[in-house]
Amino acid sequence: MSTQRIGFIGTGVMGSGMIRNLQKAGYPVIKDMRIAIESAEEKGLDLPGLRLAKKLYDQLADQGMENCGTQALFQWYDHQ
C-alpha cells in the first residue's frame, strides 16, 4: 500500500475527531495568535494574514465565542 493511500485513510479516520476537538471550548486560539503576533513584531516580521485572523477572532470574542475553536470562523462566515 502506498504512503499516499495510508495518509488518506488516516485522514478519514482521524479527520472527524480532529474537527470535533477544534470546536471544543477552551482551545486557546486568540491567546496563541496574540503571542505569535508579539513574537513576530519583536523580530521585525509583518504577518498580515495572522493579524487579519486575529481581528476576526476578536470579533467572535465580542459575540461571546472567545472560547471556540478554529471552526468558529466558518460559523461566523455562515452568518455574514
C-alpha positions in Angstrom: 0.0 0.0 0.0 1.4 3.4 -0.9 2.1 6.0 1.7 -0.4 8.3 -0.1 -3.1 5.8 0.4 -2.2 5.3 4.1 -2.2 9.0 4.6 -5.7 9.3 3.0 -7.1 6.5 5.2 -5.6 8.1 8.3 -7.1 11.5 7.4 -10.5 9.9 7.0 -10.3 8.1 10.3 -8.9 10.9 12.3 -10.4 13.9 10.5 -13.8 14.0 12.2 -12.2 13.7 15.6 -9.8 16.5 14.8 -12.6 18.7 13.8 -14.6 17.9 16.9 -11.5 18.8 19.0 -11.1 22.1 17.3 -14.7 23.1 18.2 -14.3 22.4 21.9 -14.3 25.3 24.3 -11.0 26.3 25.7 -8.9 26.0 22.5 -6.6 28.9 23.0 -6.7 30.3 19.5 -6.8 34.0 20.4 -4.1 33.8 23.0 -1.8 31.8 20.7 -2.3 34.4 17.9 -1.5 37.3 20.3 1.7 35.6 21.3 2.7 34.9 17.7 2.0 38.5 16.7 4.0 39.8 19.6 6.9 37.5 18.8 6.8 38.4 15.1 6.8 42.1 15.9 9.9 41.6 18.2 11.7 40.0 15.3 10.5 42.7 12.8 8.2 40.4 10.9 5.0 41.5 9.3 2.3 38.8 9.3 -0.8 40.5 7.8 -2.7 37.2 7.4 -2.3 36.4 11.1 -3.3 39.9 12.1 -6.5 39.6 10.0 -7.3 36.2 11.5 -6.8 37.7 15.0 -9.1 40.6 14.1 -11.8 38.1 13.0 -11.4 36.1 16.2 -11.6 39.3 18.2 -15.0 40.0 16.6 -16.0 36.4 17.5 -15.0 37.1 21.1 -17.1 40.2 21.1 -20.1 37.9 20.2 -19.3 35.6 23.2 -17.4 33.0 21.1 -13.9 33.7 22.6 -13.5 30.1 23.8 -14.5 28.5 20.5 -12.0 26.7 18.3 -11.0 27.3 14.7 -14.3 26.1 13.3 -15.9 29.3 14.8 -14.7 31.2 11.7 -16.8 29.0 9.5 -19.8 29.7 11.7 -19.0 33.4 11.5 -18.9 33.4 7.7 -22.1 31.4 7.6 -23.9 34.3 9.4 -22.4 37.0 7.2 
